[in-house]
Amino acid sequence: MTQQNATPPTHPPIDAGRLWAGGAATALVAALIAVAGIVICRGVFGIAILAPEGDGAWGNASTFWYAGAAALAALLATALMHVLILTTPQPQRFFGWVIGLATVIAVVMPFVPDAGLDAKIATAAINAIIGIAIGSLVPSVARSAMAMALRPPGGLPPTGGPPTRGMPPTR
């Protein structure tokens, strides 16, 4: 006989595979935002961002390092979300603050080095878009991963039966 009043888990259930799959997808989105932003800035507007002007729309290897850094930031954000879910109350709120402040830092940092104002503004804009993407996608994926973890193995809603709205009764 199993015990009905088992001690509940100390953290909310989470489908870690779903969380990390979403984190990987977010990393891809962040990297593509970085590349698209650089191509638009350099190719369309002629702003020398991350490379000298003579390097063309794709820039140099810095373009791919920047995209890699954006992807890494998304994976680190996923790891942070996972840790916060397992350890803190209201993990989404703490995550929002951390990502919000990290995005502010990423937006202000381009104004520190000696570069043209147009390159500083373009880099800050790309960093802001990457931060917004990560800050919105990772929490969304986390909510989905927590909701999926609460579903019973058959995938039915917690009520135990299939949704019946608009469906004829079965015999």
Buried (B, 14 or more C-beta within 10 A) or exposed (E): EEEEEEEEEEEEBBBEEBBBBBBBBBBBBBBBBBBEBBBBBBEEEEBBBBBEEEBEEBBEEEBBEBBBBBBEBBBBBBBBBBEBBBEEEEBBEBBBEBBEEBBEEBBEEBEEEEBEEBBBBBBBBBBBBBBBBBBEBBBEBBEBBBBBBEEEEEEEEEEEEEEEEEEEEEE
